[in-house]
């Protein structure tokens, strides 16, 4: 068989993953992921599932019953949020100040929503007062959705004021926390968030492939009182909740190894403790920002609203984006991210997420930068 | 933090996975899966992606350009097939002789299709002549879909006659090969299949979480000439093909570790060789069936059309399904599957897929059976 000859064993180079995700993985997570699998209906697997849900609640800071990982990457979590709650012609308002806000608009439109945008310049936050004013004028809004950590720009969106306003309204508050969960403060219950989804490959430092999501009782009520069927079978929470709940009703075969990995990743997060973990991200992220500014680099995201785990910097004139990133990768094993969409070729995005978030990585990156562009 | 105290390291018991999937995993796959990850846009990862596609083409026996793993379990492959090809009011005919045929109906309805069913008793195949007759009467059918290996019943559906008929028609031939791929003959190009999807956790013996799919040029033409937008963003092949193709346009963060696992799993499949692998599944599956019949068990699926990798048997009167399966699991570490839907409590489904498919597992199972029910 030609197979033997042509396809060699994987021997990828080692990388320091300082891009916008995935981040580096702790060896314990790899070990857990390689644990011989159980069947997806094995009673011993059920207890693993239950523990994952319990740990996710601690990380999301929520008591929400339906707090589970979706069997897909972060974007599947976004789609799960919209597809389960939107009915055709529903009014959805979305804050858009980056690529992932744009993606939300795209997904909501595919669900048949009437989408209204609150646009802001990329890199800036969306003024919460402006959001509240808009929502006051549109009390018939089914969903207001916004990105907490805009991975495309490095801006951190304040959520409390919006959540407080929406708490006693009919409008659901949907938050994309793909990049923020586990790396900065996020309090689902206290902030009045109804639906919050994330990804495993950012500050949780678990390989990409799962999307933790949590829904409030208000969101569950809307889910269960929908007239139309959820347009996705795979992401239909009315079916998925029966598998993750007491009934254990078979829906799809759970991605067992990925869930083992998530179990260990969450254990590591809780061992460190959320507060200490958040502080570490802040400290190391601040250090990178300070050093870059000392070196004359300009930060891209709005001052006062910069993400700890993802630093965006404006590329100086004359710096060849692609060429330099290639050299960082090839010669130093360091992956960083370029701009996306509107900022392509204009900014870099340097991630310090989860396992990657330590000073030695910052120092190595700065050294490489010095050697490459002086 | 209470986390430290309450959540222990995973130490799941060892299992012989003789259910309807997942199957056991080769240690080489676990090792590959634990290989430190690369970023999803790393040039070294691109070559891994390319090799996966090449190997999948060999396994599917196709030259289809778009032959890729979808970032979800087998059911996400089913949804990908329908959601990308169906427009509202399209006529879709589906063969239904088990749970996964029913699931296809459900998914197609959610895409807005007008669904017509060709029903058959569970455990029986759907007569290909009857399918062709129906398709002759309905030349305006957009899609005819059927399950190759009905995991809920153990029946193997003949496909050649249907494929030959549809080859020069406008109707697309969609085949669910979740359980068959890598375990019995399946020739996508030769049989005229337009869309074929599978899962990794059956005869490929890779953990659950990916769904290989392949689309013919005819299917791609329909995909690209669709008037309406694909209703799922996450499964939108017009976007996904730009990431897996030369453009490498970012869509979602690929599940890197699962793809490493698939790469090694496919290497193992090709090292054994498809023919030898198929023969092994046939031989070991036949052996189980013969021995069960000698012991007086009645096979459930239609004679002449029984799956090699999944044997369905009728439970004798007086056998307590749940209790016995629990004892098999607890006392012998053997997982087998019960019935699903209509056959719940009436049949067992015994899988011999991929790594699990070896005589020693059959012997152990028979021994356990003897000790438990004499």
Contacts between the chains, C-beta under 8 A, distances in Angstrom:
chain1	res1	chain2	res2	distance
A	1	B	270	5.5
A	1	B	271	6.9
A	1	B	273	4.4
A	1	B	274	7.8
A	2	B	58	7.9
A	2	B	270	7.8
A	3	B	55	6.9
A	3	B	58	6.5
A	3	B	266	8.0
A	3	B	267	6.7
A	3	B	269	7.6
A	3	B	270	2.4
A	3	B	271	6.0
A	3	B	273	7.5
A	4	B	270	6.9
A	4	B	271	5.3
A	6	B	54	7.8
A	7	B	51	5.5
A	7	B	54	7.6
A	7	B	55	6.1
A	7	B	263	7.7
A	7	B	266	7.5
A	7	B	267	5.2
A	7	B	270	6.8
A	9	B	32	7.6
A	9	B	264	7.5
A	9	B	267	7.5
A	10	B	32	5.5
A	10	B	35	5.5
A	10	B	48	6.5
A	10	B	260	5.8
A	10	B	263	5.9
A	10	B	264	6.8
A	12	B	35	6.2
A	12	B	36	7.1
A	12	B	37	8.0
A	12	B	38	5.1
A	12	B	42	8.0
A	12	B	44	5.3
A	12	B	45	7.3
A	12	B	48	7.3
A	13	B	38	7.8
A	13	B	44	6.0
A	14	B	36	6.0
A	15	B	36	7.2
A	15	B	37	7.8
A	15	B	38	5.9
A	15	B	39	6.7
A	15	B	42	6.9
A	17	B	37	7.4
A	17	B	39	5.9
A	19	B	39	5.4
A	19	B	41	7.9
A	21	B	253	6.3
A	22	B	37	5.9
A	22	B	39	6.3
A	22	B	40	7.0
A	22	B	253	6.4
A	22	B	256	6.5
A	24	B	36	7.6
A	24	B	37	7.9
A	25	B	36	7.0
A	25	B	37	6.2
A	30	B	33	8.0
A	30	B	34	3.9
A	30	B	36	7.6
A	31	B	34	7.1
A	32	B	9	7.6
A	32	B	10	5.5
A	33	B	30	8.0
A	33	B	33	6.0
A	33	B	34	6.2
A	33	B	257	6.5
A	34	B	30	3.9
A	34	B	31	7.1
A	34	B	33	6.2
A	34	B	34	4.7
A	35	B	10	5.4
A	35	B	12	6.2
A	36	B	12	7.1
A	36	B	14	6.1
A	36	B	15	7.2
A	36	B	24	7.6
A	36	B	25	7.0
A	36	B	30	7.6
A	37	B	15	7.8
A	37	B	17	7.4
A	37	B	22	5.9
A	37	B	24	7.9
A	37	B	25	6.2
A	37	B	207	5.8
A	38	B	12	5.1
A	38	B	13	7.8
A	38	B	15	5.9
A	39	B	15	6.7
A	39	B	17	5.9
A	39	B	19	5.5
A	39	B	22	6.4
A	39	B	335	4.7
A	40	B	22	7.0
A	40	B	208	7.0
A	41	B	19	7.9
A	42	B	12	8.0
A	42	B	15	6.9
A	42	B	329	7.0
A	42	B	335	6.4
A	43	B	329	7.7
A	44	B	12	5.3
A	44	B	13	6.0
A	45	B	12	7.3
A	48	B	10	6.5
A	48	B	12	7.3
A	51	B	7	5.5
A	54	B	6	7.8
A	54	B	7	7.6
A	55	B	3	6.9
A	55	B	7	6.1
A	58	B	2	7.9
A	58	B	3	6.5
A	71	B	72	5.9
A	71	B	73	5.8
A	71	B	76	7.6
A	71	B	209	7.0
A	72	B	71	5.8
A	72	B	72	4.9
A	72	B	76	7.0
A	72	B	234	6.2
A	73	B	71	5.8
A	73	B	252	4.8
A	73	B	253	5.1
A	73	B	254	7.7
A	73	B	255	6.3
A	74	B	252	7.2
A	74	B	253	6.7
A	75	B	233	7.0
A	75	B	234	5.4
A	75	B	251	7.8
A	75	B	252	4.2
A	75	B	253	7.9
A	76	B	71	7.6
A	76	B	72	7.0
A	76	B	234	4.8
A	76	B	252	7.6
A	78	B	233	7.9
A	79	B	232	6.6
A	79	B	233	5.8
A	79	B	234	4.7
A	83	B	232	7.8
A	103	B	233	7.2
A	106	B	233	5.8
A	107	B	233	4.7
A	109	B	229	7.8
A	110	B	229	5.9
A	110	B	230	7.4
A	110	B	231	5.3
A	110	B	232	7.0
A	110	B	233	5.8
A	111	B	231	7.6
A	199	B	253	7.0
A	201	B	253	5.8
A	207	B	37	5.8
A	207	B	255	6.8
A	207	B	256	5.8
A	207	B	257	3.9
A	207	B	258	7.5
A	208	B	40	7.1
A	208	B	253	4.3
A	208	B	254	6.7
A	208	B	255	5.2
A	208	B	256	6.0
A	208	B	257	7.9
A	209	B	71	7.0
A	209	B	209	6.1
A	209	B	255	3.4
A	209	B	257	7.0
A	209	B	258	5.6
A	229	B	109	7.8
A	229	B	110	5.9
A	230	B	110	7.3
A	231	B	110	5.3
A	231	B	111	7.6
A	231	B	231	5.5
A	231	B	232	7.9
A	232	B	79	6.6
A	232	B	83	7.8
A	232	B	110	7.0
A	232	B	231	7.8
A	232	B	232	5.9
A	233	B	75	7.0
A	233	B	78	7.9
A	233	B	79	5.8
A	233	B	103	7.2
A	233	B	106	5.8
A	233	B	107	4.7
A	233	B	110	5.8
A	234	B	72	6.2
A	234	B	75	5.4
A	234	B	76	4.8
A	234	B	79	4.7
A	234	B	235	7.8
A	235	B	234	7.8
A	250	B	340	7.1
A	251	B	75	7.9
A	252	B	73	4.8
A	252	B	74	7.2
A	252	B	75	4.2
A	252	B	76	7.6
A	253	B	21	6.3
A	253	B	22	6.4
A	253	B	73	5.1
A	253	B	74	6.7
A	253	B	75	7.9
A	253	B	199	7.0
A	253	B	201	5.9
A	253	B	208	4.3
A	254	B	73	7.7
A	254	B	208	6.7
A	255	B	73	6.3
A	255	B	207	6.8
A	255	B	208	5.2
A	255	B	209	3.4
A	255	B	258	7.3
A	256	B	22	6.5
A	256	B	207	5.8
A	256	B	208	5.9
A	257	B	33	6.5
A	257	B	207	3.9
A	257	B	208	7.9
A	257	B	209	7.0
A	257	B	257	7.9
A	257	B	258	7.6
A	257	B	261	7.3
A	258	B	207	7.5
A	258	B	209	5.5
A	258	B	255	7.3
A	258	B	257	7.6
A	258	B	258	6.7
A	260	B	10	5.8
A	261	B	257	7.4
A	263	B	7	7.7
A	263	B	10	5.9
A	264	B	9	7.5
A	264	B	10	6.8
A	266	B	7	7.5
A	267	B	3	6.8
A	267	B	7	5.2
A	267	B	9	7.5
A	269	B	3	7.6
A	270	B	1	5.5
A	270	B	2	7.8
A	270	B	3	2.5
A	270	B	4	6.9
A	270	B	7	6.8
A	271	B	1	7.0
A	271	B	3	6.0
A	271	B	4	5.3
A	273	B	1	4.4
A	273	B	3	7.5
A	274	B	1	7.7
A	329	B	42	7.0
A	329	B	43	7.7
A	335	B	39	4.7
A	335	B	42	6.4
A	340	B	250	7.1
